[in-house]
Amino acid sequence: MGVEAVDAGRFLAARDELVDVYRAVFCAPPWSEPPERATAFADRLESDTAQAGFAATWAWAGASLAGFAYGFTTAHPFPDHGCYRGVRAGLGPDVDRLSGTFEVFELAVRPEHRGGGVGRALLTALTAGRAAWLLTSVKISEAVGFYEHLGWWRQSTTDDLVVFTNQPWLPGRRRATTATLP
C-alpha cells in the first residue's frame, strides 16, 4: 500500500471515502465523537481544501481508502477561534512562531490498517521538507504516544490539548521520545 500526494480536486472527489474513514476513526473509541462530527467534517472539506498551502496524502488498500492526512499554512496573525484558542493558551506569545508554517489539520487511519506504518508514511510524506505543527487531545493517549514515538517535539500541554512540532522551535522544549507504540 503506497502513500500518494493528492491535489485538492482529487481529494474532494473522494469525499464519501474520506468521510467513511473519518467516521471509522473519530466516531469510534477512543475518540467517540458523535455522528454529527462526521457530517461537519464533510461540510468543511471544501473550505479546508481552499486554504492557502493546502496539501494532502492518502493511502488506498485496493478499492478502500486506508487513511489520509491533510493540512495547510497557518494564517498570520495566528487565528483566535476554536481549538486555536487552546494552542494560544498553551504557547502564549510563542504561538506567533506557528503562523506561516504548515499545520497538519487531520490525520486518520482506519483501525484495521494501524500498526503497519500507514500513519507514519502519511505524516512523513505530508510534512516532508516543511516546518510543521499539529495538535491532538491530551486525553487520547494513543495519539499522543504516536507523535512521541515519531519523535515530534512537544511544545505545550494544556488540560485539553498537546501541541507538537516536527522541529525544536521553542527554547527549553525537548524532543518527545519517552513513549513507545505496541
N, C-alpha and C positions, 0 to 999 in steps of 0.2 A: 504494500500500500504506500504510494508516494504522496508527498505533500506538494501542492501546486499553488503558486501565487495566482490570484484571480482578480480581474478588474471589477468595478462596481456594477456594470451591466450584467455580467455573468453571475455575479453574486446575487443580485436582485432576482434574476431569472430562476434561481433555486430557492425562492422564499419558502415554499412549502417544506422542503427538506431541511432548511435552516431552522424553521420553527419546530419541526419534529425533533431535531437534535436538542434545541433549547429546552423543549418540554421534557425530554428524557433525562436531561441533566438537572435542570433547575426546579422542576416541579416534582421531583422525587427527593428522598432523603440523600444527603443531609441538608440540602438547601430548602426543600419543602415549600417552594413558592406556590401561591395559589395559581390556578389555571389562567386567571386574568393577566398574569405577568407574561405568559407566552403570547397572548394577544397583544399586549403593549409592546413586546419585542417586535412582533410582526409589523405593527403600526409605525414603529420608529426606524425600521430598516432603511427606508428611502431617505430620511433626513440624515441618518448616520453615514450612509454612503456618499452623501453630498458634502460632507465635512472636508475641509482642506486637508490634504495629505492622506486621504483615505487609502488604506491598503488592507488586503485580506489574503488569507491562506485557507486551504481546505484539504481534506484527505477523504477519499472515497474507498469503500470496500465493496468492490463490484458495483452494483447499481444503488448502493446505500451510502449516504453521507455518514462517515465515521466521526468527523469533527471539523471544527472551523475556528478561526481566530481572526479578529479584525481590530483595527484602531485607526487613529487619525492624529493630526497635530493638535496639541492642546492650545487653546486660544490664549492670546495676550490682550488685556490682562487676564490672569488666572480667573476662571469662572467662579461665581459665588452663588450657586444654586445646587440643590440635590446633594449627592454624595461629595461634590467638590467642597462643600462647607466642612465636611468632616476631614478632608485632606488638609484644608486650610487650618482647621483647629489643631491638627496634629503637627503640622510643619511650621506654623506661624509665618514669619516673614520669609523663611526659606522656600515657601511654596512658589514664589515667583521663578525659581530656578526650573520649575517644571513647564512653565509657559514656553511654547515654541518647540517642545520636544514631542516625541511620539508617545501617545497614550494607548496602551493595549486596553481596548474597551470591553471585548468579550473573548473568552476562550472556553470552548465547550467540546468535550469528547464523550461520545456515548459510553455508558458504563461497560459494555461488553468489549470495548476497544481500549480500555485503560490498562496501564501496566506494560504496554508494549512499545512505548516511546512516541506514540502519536502526539500527545500533548507537547512534549519536548520539541518534536520536529516542527509542529505548527508554530510554536512560540519562537523557536530559533529562526525559522525562515521569515517570519513576520518582522522580527526585530533586527535582522542581520544588518550590521553597519549603521545602526541608529541608536542614539541615546533614547532610552525608553523607560516608561514607568507604568505601573498598574496598581490597582487597589483590590483588596479582597476582604471578605468578612473575617474578623478575628475569631468568630465562633465556628468557622468551618476549618477544623484542624487539618483535614486532608488537603485543602487548597493552600493553606499557609505552609504546610510541610512540603508540598510540591515545589513552590517557589524557593523555599530554603534549600531543598535538595539540589535545585538547579544552580544555586549559588547567587541568586539575586540578592541585592543589598536591602535590608530592612531600614527604611528611613524614618518611619514613625509608627506607633501603635496607639490607638485610642480604644475606648470601650467597644467600638463597633468595627473599626477599620484598621487594616495594615496596609501601608504604602511601601511598595518595593520598587527599586530601580535596577537596571542592568549595569549601572556604573556607580562607583563610590562618590556621589556628588556632594554629600553634605558632611562637613567636618565632624569627626567623632563617631561616625557610624561604622559599623563593622559588617563584613560580609556574613550573610546568614548561612552557616554550614553545620548547624547542630542537629538538624532533623534528617532522618533517612526515610525513604519510602520502602514499603514492604516489597 
